[in-house]
Amino acid sequence: MVQNNLTRAEVEERADELSFPLSVVEFLQGYVGIPHGGFPEPFRSKVLKSLPRIDGRPGASLPPMDFKSLEEGLRATHGDDITPEDVMSAAMYPKVFQEFKEFTANFGPVDCLSTRLFLDGPKIAEEFEVSNHLHHSHCFYITNLIVFPATALLACYAHNIISNMHESPHGHVNEVKNFPLLKKVHVIVK
């Protein structure tokens, strides 16, 4: 609505020709239940056309979930670092969970960054702290000295940095092997 500068009346009138996000379509199908008072008609019918609808509680028609089997499959696919929260996430949102595991396999843990750092990256000369969840005794204080693409993702590599660096007696990093972009960043390990 906002992106296309449409009013509510225009959306309702043109619902059969507009493209809606999958989350809206699945909501109208009843995948997250039926709202009090039902769905607005004819809007729902225009959006769904011939797509199936779920009547009643969405989980009532699902087969029982074998969580043990799901966990074993996740461990076979992603290694032994699977938590109970991972199993529940994979059960409820399999596609989102798979995309998350692929992302963290490529970029490391992103939970070590604040939302602003992750989305925008650090400003020049900004110092920020990154704690590595694999080596709790290490805390990185990183100062960004230059802007380059995906600057914030550098902090996601913190778990890899530890095994590739040589520290001076003062805790400063003398050399970071295999991370050429870090030549433009000042990293202190405390």
C-alpha positions as CSV (number, residue, x, y, z in Angstrom):
1,M,0.0,0.0,0.0
2,V,2.6,2.5,1.1
3,Q,5.1,1.7,-1.6
4,N,2.5,1.9,-4.4
5,N,0.8,4.9,-2.8
6,L,-2.6,3.0,-2.7
7,T,-5.5,3.7,-0.4
8,R,-7.3,0.9,1.5
9,A,-10.2,1.2,-1.0
10,E,-7.8,0.9,-4.0
11,V,-6.2,-2.2,-2.5
12,E,-9.5,-3.9,-1.8
13,E,-10.8,-3.0,-5.3
14,R,-7.6,-4.2,-7.1
15,A,-6.8,-7.2,-4.8
16,D,-7.2,-9.7,-7.6
17,E,-4.5,-8.0,-9.7
18,L,-2.0,-6.9,-7.0
19,S,0.9,-9.0,-5.9
20,F,0.9,-9.6,-2.1
21,P,3.8,-11.0,0.0
22,L,3.7,-14.7,0.8
23,S,3.2,-13.9,4.5
24,V,-0.1,-12.0,3.6
25,V,-1.3,-14.8,1.3
26,E,-0.5,-17.5,4.0
27,F,-2.3,-15.4,6.6
28,L,-5.4,-15.2,4.4
29,Q,-5.2,-18.9,3.8
30,G,-5.5,-19.4,7.5
31,Y,-2.0,-20.7,8.3
32,V,-1.8,-18.7,11.5
33,G,-5.4,-19.2,12.4
34,I,-8.5,-17.3,11.8
35,P,-8.9,-13.8,13.2
36,H,-11.9,-12.9,15.4
37,G,-14.7,-12.1,13.1
38,G,-13.1,-13.9,10.1
39,F,-11.4,-12.6,7.1
40,P,-12.7,-9.6,5.1
41,E,-14.6,-10.7,2.0
42,P,-14.5,-10.3,-0.9
43,F,-10.9,-9.2,-0.3
44,R,-9.8,-12.7,0.8
45,S,-11.3,-14.4,-2.2
46,K,-9.8,-11.9,-4.6
47,V,-6.3,-12.4,-3.1
48,L,-6.4,-16.2,-2.8
49,K,-8.3,-17.0,-6.0
50,S,-8.1,-20.8,-6.1
51,L,-5.5,-21.3,-3.4
52,P,-6.5,-23.7,-0.6
53,R,-7.9,-22.4,2.7
54,I,-7.5,-23.8,6.2
55,D,-10.6,-24.0,8.3
56,G,-10.2,-24.3,12.0
57,R,-7.0,-24.5,14.0
58,P,-4.0,-24.8,11.6
59,G,-2.2,-27.4,13.6
60,A,-5.2,-29.7,14.0
61,S,-4.6,-31.4,10.6
62,L,-0.9,-31.8,10.9
63,P,0.7,-35.1,11.6
64,P,2.6,-35.5,14.9
65,M,6.1,-34.0,14.9
66,D,9.0,-36.4,15.6
67,F,11.3,-33.9,17.3
68,K,14.0,-36.5,18.0
69,S,14.2,-37.5,14.3
70,L,14.2,-33.8,13.3
71,E,17.1,-33.1,15.7
72,E,19.1,-36.1,14.4
73,G,18.6,-34.8,10.8
74,L,19.7,-31.3,11.8
75,R,22.8,-32.7,13.5
76,A,23.6,-34.7,10.4
77,T,23.2,-31.6,8.2
78,H,24.7,-28.9,10.4
79,G,26.9,-30.7,12.9
80,D,26.5,-31.3,16.6
81,D,26.1,-27.6,17.6
82,I,22.2,-27.9,17.5
83,T,20.3,-26.5,20.4
84,P,16.7,-27.2,21.5
85,E,15.8,-23.7,20.2
86,D,17.3,-24.7,16.8
87,V,15.0,-27.8,16.7
88,M,11.9,-25.7,17.5
89,S,12.9,-23.1,14.9
90,A,13.4,-25.7,12.2
91,A,10.1,-27.3,13.1
92,M,8.1,-24.1,12.9
93,Y,10.1,-22.2,10.1
94,P,12.1,-24.7,8.1
95,K,13.0,-22.4,5.2
96,V,14.0,-19.5,7.5
97,F,16.1,-21.8,9.7
98,Q,17.9,-23.3,6.7
99,E,18.7,-19.8,5.4
100,F,19.9,-18.7,8.8
101,K,22.2,-21.7,9.1
102,E,23.6,-21.1,5.6
103,F,24.2,-17.4,6.5
104,T,26.0,-18.2,9.8
105,A,28.1,-20.9,8.1
106,N,29.3,-18.2,5.7
107,F,29.7,-15.2,8.0
108,G,29.9,-16.7,11.5
109,P,27.8,-15.7,14.5
110,V,26.0,-12.4,13.9
111,D,24.6,-12.3,17.4
112,C,27.8,-10.6,18.5
113,L,26.8,-7.4,16.6
114,S,24.3,-4.8,17.5
115,T,21.5,-4.3,15.0
116,R,22.9,-0.9,13.9
117,L,26.4,-2.3,13.3
118,F,25.0,-5.3,11.4
119,L,22.8,-3.2,9.2
120,D,24.8,0.0,8.7
121,G,28.4,-0.9,9.6
122,P,30.6,1.1,11.9
123,K,31.4,4.7,11.2
124,I,35.0,5.7,10.6
125,A,37.0,5.9,13.8
126,E,34.2,4.3,15.7
127,E,35.3,1.7,18.3
128,F,33.0,-1.2,19.1
129,E,33.3,-4.3,21.2
130,V,32.8,-7.9,20.0
131,S,32.8,-10.8,22.3
132,N,33.6,-14.2,20.7
133,H,31.2,-16.9,22.0
134,L,33.7,-19.6,21.2
135,H,36.5,-18.1,23.2
136,H,34.9,-16.3,26.1
137,S,38.2,-15.1,27.4
138,H,38.7,-12.9,24.3
139,C,37.0,-9.6,23.8
140,F,37.7,-7.6,20.6
141,Y,37.8,-3.8,20.5
142,I,37.6,-2.9,16.9
143,T,38.1,0.5,15.5
144,N,37.1,1.1,11.9
145,L,39.7,3.2,10.0
146,I,38.3,3.0,6.5
147,V,35.0,2.2,4.8
148,F,34.8,-0.9,2.7
149,P,31.9,-3.1,1.7
150,A,30.5,-5.2,4.5
151,T,32.6,-3.6,7.2
152,A,30.3,-4.8,9.9
153,L,30.6,-8.4,8.8
154,L,34.3,-8.3,9.8
155,A,33.1,-8.6,13.4
156,C,31.3,-11.8,12.5
157,Y,34.6,-13.3,11.6
158,A,35.8,-12.9,15.2
159,H,35.8,-16.6,15.9
160,N,38.1,-17.1,12.9
161,I,40.4,-14.2,13.7
162,I,41.6,-15.8,17.0
163,S,43.2,-18.7,15.3
164,N,44.8,-16.5,12.6
165,M,46.5,-13.8,14.7
166,H,49.7,-13.2,16.6
167,E,49.5,-11.0,19.6
168,S,52.1,-8.6,20.9
169,P,52.8,-8.7,24.7
170,H,50.6,-5.6,25.0
171,G,47.5,-7.4,23.6
172,H,47.6,-5.5,20.2
173,V,47.3,-7.6,17.1
174,N,50.6,-7.5,15.2
175,E,49.5,-9.5,12.2
176,V,46.2,-11.0,11.1
177,K,46.8,-13.7,8.5
178,N,44.3,-14.5,5.8
179,F,42.3,-11.3,6.5
180,P,43.7,-8.7,4.2
181,L,40.9,-6.2,4.8
182,L,41.9,-6.1,8.5
183,K,45.0,-4.2,7.6
184,K,42.7,-1.2,7.5
185,V,41.2,-1.9,11.0
186,H,42.7,-1.6,14.4
187,V,42.0,-4.6,16.6
188,I,42.8,-4.9,20.3
189,V,42.3,-8.1,22.2
190,K,41.8,-7.8,25.9
